[in-house]
Amino acid sequence: MFNLIMSLLNNKSKYGLLSKLFHWLTAAGLVVQIPLGFYLVDLDFDQTRVDIENYHILFGLIIFYATLIRLTSNYCHLHQISMIMLFLVKKF
């Protein structure tokens, strides 16, 4: 159980499963979003276009928040390591 929890989190030598998951979720979302945006340019204005635009916006927000969570997680991890190093330097 401990190994599973530790594999979810980042360590000094590699990224954890959560960081990898958020990275690939963002990458896959962008692979879908970019062609969808180009497809929307050629559509006539009707209900189908409005529906697709709504999905495009929803997926864009999901990508934005996944990226925000990933960056916040990485920042907190780096801040945690720097606080540990600061504690060790002050102690010795």
Protein Blocks (a to p, Z undefined) as FASTA:
>chain_A
ZZmmmmmpccfkbccfklmmmmmmmmmmmmmmmmmmmmmmmpccdfklmmmmmmmmmmmm
mmmmmmmmmmmmmmmmmmmmmmmmmmmmmmZZ
